[in-house]
Amino acid sequence: MCDTSQWLFRRMECPECKSPIDSTALRRNDRQRVEYGLLDCACATYPVVAGVAVLRTDALTQTAAEHVASREFETARSVLLNLPGRVPGRSACGTVLSRLGSAGHPAVRALAAYHRASGRSDEEVGAWRTFEDAATALVGSDDPGFYFDEYLTFRPLEQSFWNLHALLPLFHDAPGPLLDFAGGAGHASDLVARTTGTRTCTVDVNFRTLFLYTRFVNRQQPAVVIGEGADLPFFDDAFGTTLNVDGLHFVPNRFAMSGELERVTAADGLVALLHQHTDDQARISGTALPTAEQTRGFDREAVVVPERDVVEPFVRAVDEGGGSIELHDRRDGADGGDVNVLFGADVDDDTVDIPVERRVHPLLDWAGPVTVNHAYEVTTDGGSLHLERRPLSPVFREEFDRTMAHTDEAYVVSLDDVDARRSLLARGVLTVLPERYVGRPVVGDG
Ligand SMILES: C[S@@+](CC[C@H](N)C(=O)[O-])C[C@H]1O[C@@H](n2cnc3c(N)ncnc32)[C@H](O)[C@@H]1O
């Protein structure tokens, strides 16, 4: 969370008592980035931990808030990341300290010293140099069959993510900031923020993925943990766009949440649900809905577009140097693949037009640095880059094979070749992710 996140606090309300969120305690922190602090409302105190606001009311979050109150920041983080190292009684000790305040009494100082000495060291977290290290440590080990770490690490390459590339022009002129709901590690909101300049807020039920986001992907845009099944902690009409990529089918209260997504999105705004599963082929698909039923739970006009209707024309338009994609509603009779569902703004007569031209499409006109997608090994040879797809686990090999028809296993590309660079950026082989994500140098400016 940055001090610049004040725009978000002004739009936030408590998910329980609906009173506004008071961020005064955060404002007292004079560092540019607020890593730790407390947010108050009429009924609760919520912690900000490692730059992530945690708007939940469970016991774990309360424990983390107590540690933040007693300035045990690493412990608060360890609690939410489920790292080992807490000692029994720490929470009680923290509570006593926070009640006593920061008075200079020797007993308080002694208690604080004990409290600090019993905390875990920062070593383990400090050793995570790249997104991949941290993802493997944080989300990879719980269930070895699930490979969520690999999914997250290679996320920007997969079609389910990079069909968002085609739709970026939709996010330019929204009447307010963008909410990335079920945003995981925030790859989608980062892409939108970086390329269109739109302010974004990423929310998820998972603290760990948002920790990855604020640490490795984007330090400027805010992230908020919400409670599963809880209301969204935002005022009505707080956002101009609400985006969800590959997420709503994982939400148990999907239909109630649809109402929430509409509530927090301005009436003239856009709700964009991308890569919604319509079949159960994928092993980790959540609860899919048939294409014709994807709009259930929403009141706004919608266009339902198969993902392949977006990706293929986009790739062609980029390779041909420009054009536009006309997307038609195909909710009847287009089963058997994943769909994008667009509600509201720019939806007209069951069609949406997407311009794919320089000066209009932010990726085609991108002049900033790019990095090679994590899924490719990179070697350099004079002025050329050799990119070769890294081995993937069997589960993802299958998933990627189904979705990466428009990418190759290997490329040789000259850094001076602007067209080739643009084409690889559109396909997700190059990305606009920051250098710290992959822990190696950027590979050229436009
Ligand atoms: C397949 S991931 C997609 C993440 C991200 N949108 C992306 O495309 O990379 C699904 C996400 O949904 C989140 N999720 C699951 N249940 C949720 C709920 N009830 N509310 C909000 N997010 C939820 C998960 O934590 C996970 O990050």
PDBQT file of the ligand as one rigid body, heavy atoms in Angstrom, charges set to zero:
ROOT
HETATM    1  C1  LIG A 501      -7.200 -19.447 -11.110  1.00  0.00    +0.000 C 
HETATM    2  S1  LIG A 501      -6.823 -18.202  -9.973  1.00  0.00    +0.000 S 
HETATM    3  C2  LIG A 501      -6.891 -16.741 -10.992  1.00  0.00    +0.000 C 
HETATM    4  C3  LIG A 501      -6.073 -15.656 -10.426  1.00  0.00    +0.000 C 
HETATM    5  C4  LIG A 501      -5.944 -14.411 -11.308  1.00  0.00    +0.000 C 
HETATM    6  N1  LIG A 501      -7.215 -13.803 -11.589  1.00  0.00    +0.000 N 
HETATM    7  C5  LIG A 501      -5.224 -14.752 -12.582  1.00  0.00    +0.000 C 
HETATM    8  O1  LIG A 501      -5.871 -14.783 -13.618  1.00  0.00    +0.000 OA
HETATM    9  O2  LIG A 501      -4.026 -14.985 -12.537  1.00  0.00    +0.000 OA
HETATM   10  C6  LIG A 501      -8.332 -18.092  -9.032  1.00  0.00    +0.000 C 
HETATM   11  C7  LIG A 501      -8.255 -17.118  -7.864  1.00  0.00    +0.000 C 
HETATM   12  O3  LIG A 501      -9.542 -17.040  -7.228  1.00  0.00    +0.000 OA
HETATM   13  C8  LIG A 501      -9.303 -16.800  -5.861  1.00  0.00    +0.000 C 
HETATM   14  N2  LIG A 501     -10.532 -17.097  -5.111  1.00  0.00    +0.000 N 
HETATM   15  C9  LIG A 501     -11.043 -18.305  -4.805  1.00  0.00    +0.000 A 
HETATM   16  N3  LIG A 501     -12.183 -18.167  -4.096  1.00  0.00    +0.000 NA
HETATM   17  C10 LIG A 501     -12.399 -16.838  -3.962  1.00  0.00    +0.000 A 
HETATM   18  C11 LIG A 501     -13.418 -16.041  -3.324  1.00  0.00    +0.000 A 
HETATM   19  N4  LIG A 501     -14.438 -16.606  -2.666  1.00  0.00    +0.000 N 
HETATM   20  N5  LIG A 501     -13.339 -14.701  -3.406  1.00  0.00    +0.000 NA
HETATM   21  C12 LIG A 501     -12.303 -14.120  -4.050  1.00  0.00    +0.000 A 
HETATM   22  N6  LIG A 501     -11.311 -14.811  -4.659  1.00  0.00    +0.000 NA
HETATM   23  C13 LIG A 501     -11.353 -16.146  -4.613  1.00  0.00    +0.000 A 
HETATM   24  C14 LIG A 501      -8.141 -17.728  -5.551  1.00  0.00    +0.000 C 
HETATM   25  O4  LIG A 501      -7.487 -17.388  -4.342  1.00  0.00    +0.000 OA
HETATM   26  C15 LIG A 501      -7.267 -17.537  -6.780  1.00  0.00    +0.000 C 
HETATM   27  O5  LIG A 501      -6.322 -16.513  -6.613  1.00  0.00    +0.000 OA
ENDROOT
TORSDOF 0
